[in-house]
Amino acid sequence: MHNIDVMCLAETWHDTDSVAFRRLRFVGYQVVDRPRPRPPSELPTMSTNHGGVAVVSVSGVRMLSIALGVDPILFELLCARVLSGSFSAIVVLIYRPGSEAITTTFLVDLAETLDRVVAYNDPVYIVGDLNVRLDRDDDINNKQLLELLDVYVFTVQVSDPTHARGGLLDVVATRHDDAPLAVTVCDAGLSDHHLLL
């Protein structure tokens, strides 16, 4: 059993006022979420709303949503300040659907996001499902992503496969000058993507 104080969830498949998140809030958890917006043509509907991101924490941890002023086209974004006692950190949660091609627009939007968060003095964690094969050294998308993160002084802290069919698609990245994280990849059996601890 893992004692998890803060959990970042990508591809949550939820809508505004989700029953699952209302239940979590009711029993004392903090939830900051951003469902994938539905186009007006889909409202109202009972179809699954693929996508969405959320950060959930235990009651002793406070969270504040941060509006970065960025509206990315090719990925979903949620930024939150996490506070516990004297500890404060910025969490940037990203979900980029694997069904979308990786384009220059993705990198431009990611650079704009990183421009906004590098100014924070708190530790910054870039986390989520980027659907970029970080385990393929010869992949141009991998190279471009890692170069962009390096320009903003971020290092990917995950080295093990994060998907049930292999491949490193999910990321936890921190600043170069922050202490390295020991990220463990765990198959929780709930998804084809593994849990990163």
ABEGO torsion letter per residue (X at the ends): XBBBABBBBBGAGBBBGBAAAAAAAAAGBBBBBBBBBBBAAAOBBABBBBEEBBBBBBAABBBBBBBAGBBBAABBBBBBBBBBEABBBBBBBBBBBAABBBBAAAAAAAAAAAAAAAABABBBBBBEBAGBBAABAABAAAAAAAAAAAAAGBBBABABBABAAEEBABBBBBBAABBBBBBBBBBAGABABBBBX
